[in-house]
């Protein structure tokens, strides 16, 4: 949806850094670069985002 309201957040590990990514989670997880917010987003189904995060924590 083009006019969909999303709640974006950065990792708590970012602590004010400007060179990171933001995510908006839901049935589809939207990922964007904080320095290029108007450019394209990466969109993943929520289960794939969860699998990605699980892999990172191993």
C-alpha positions, 0 to 999 in steps of 0.5 A: 500500500502506498499510503500505509503508515509504518513505524520505523525503528533502529536497533538499540545498538545504533545509539545515535549513529546515522549510518545504519538501517531502520525497519518497520515490522509487520506481516512484511518487514520493510528495511531502509538505509537511514541515509537514503530513506527516500530510495528503495526499501528491502521487503521481506516476509516476517518469517524470513526476517525472524530467521535472519535475526535468529541466524545473526544471534547464533 
